[in-house]
Amino acid sequence: MALVYLERAERANARAPITELTVHRLVSTALVLAIKFHDDIYFNNDDYANMVGVTLEELNEAEKQLLKVLDWRLLVCAEEFDATLQMLL
């Protein structure tokens, strides 16, 4: 799911491509969003921030920005998930 979010974000925001300088925060944020959207039980952002080595403020801001870029569309249909999985294989 996180990879789908990253693909969507890259398509929606071509001015800010994924680079070696941004990939850690982007992947971490996409993972947090995927966990929070799809799981009933999850940690708070302070715990996630500690796990990935960023401040709570950085994670909160990154989450807010990624949600904005994704236009709050976090639902991933089966077809899009399968297409992303096939791309990985």
Buried (B, 14 or more C-beta within 10 A) or exposed (E): BBBBBBBBBBEEBEEEEBEEEEEEBBBBBBBBBBBBEEEEEEBEBEEBBEEBEBEBEBBBBBBEBBBEBBEEEBEBEEEBEEEBEEEEE
